[in-house]
Amino acid sequence: MSNRRRWKAYYPTLHEIAALRVLTRKPDAYARELAHGNRGKVPIDQIYMILKRLRERGAVEVLRARRIPPAGGRPQKLYRITRYGRRCVKAIQILEARS
C-alpha cells in the first residue's frame, strides 16, 4: 500500500500537524525539540506516539543520533520530514486558507 493511500484514509490530528510544521522549520530535530518547538501544543508524553504514526505514514523518517547518549542510555533518534510530509503540510495550509 502506498503512503498516499494510507494518508488519504487517515486524517492527521492537530498534534501531528503541529509536529510536521516544526519539522518544516527545523528539518532535523529530536523528539524533545519537537515538543518544545510547538510552544506546548504537543505534549511531551505524546510526542513519541505521534512521531511513530507519522513515520508509519511516510511523513517522517528516522535518522540515528549524532549526539553521544547519556551514560547507559540509548542513542536519541533524529527525525526528519520527508518530501511527502512537506506536501502534506502544504495541502493542510491550502485547506486552512480556504476556510
Secondary structure, 3 states (H helix, E strand, C coil): CCHHHHHHCCCCCHHHHHHHHHHHHCCEEEHHHHHHHCCCCCCCCCHHHHHHHHHHCCCEEEECCCCCCCCCCCCCCEEEECHHHHHHHHHHHHHHHHC
